[in-house]
C-alpha cells in the first residue's frame, strides 16, 4: 500500500473498512488512520465528504474485480466458464479459510447500506457491478458462449457469488461457496456449444 499516494491509500482503505464494517461503521477518521494519512487531507481530496469517498471506494472495488477476471483466466490451463467461476469463488474460499469471515464485498456492503438513501452510491454500486460483469461476459464470449447468453450468465455468476459470500459469512462456513461452484459449474460449461 505504501507505493500508493495518499488519495489512493484513502480510497483503498475505505474499501477495506467498508468490506468489514459496512458504510455506517466506517468513519472518516478510521479511513485516515488506516491509510496513514493526515485527517485534514480527507477534506482536501474528498470535498464531497464521506459520500464521495464511499463512491470512489465502490468504484475502485468494481475495477479491481473486473481486472481480476484476466488473472483468473491466466490461472486456468484451459479456460472454461465453470473454471472461471471456480477461480472467482476460490479467492473468497481461500480468504475465509485462512483469515476468517470478517470481510465481504465492499460493493455489496455499500448497496445494502445506501441503495435507498444515497442515489449517488446506488449509482456507483450499479456501475461497479457493470464494471465487473462486463469482463466476465467478454471472457465467456471468448470461450464460445453465445453473445446473447454471456451477459445473463455473467450476472448469474456475480449474483451467485455475492449471495454465497453473504451466506458463508452468516454461517461461518465456506459451504455456500463450494456449493455454488459445484452446482453452477456444469450449467456454465454447458453454455458453450459442443461444436465450438
DAWOLIN-V53757 format. One record per helix or strand. SS is the DSSP state (H for helix, E for strand). FROM is the first residue (numbers start at 1). TO is the last residue. If there is no record, write none. Layout:
ss=SS from=FROM to=TO
ss=SS from=FROM to=TO
//
This chain:
ss=H from=6 to=21
ss=H from=28 to=35
ss=H from=40 to=45
ss=H from=49 to=74
ss=H from=81 to=99
ss=H from=106 to=114
ss=H from=119 to=142
ss=E from=145 to=145
ss=H from=147 to=171
ss=H from=175 to=189
ss=E from=192 to=192
//
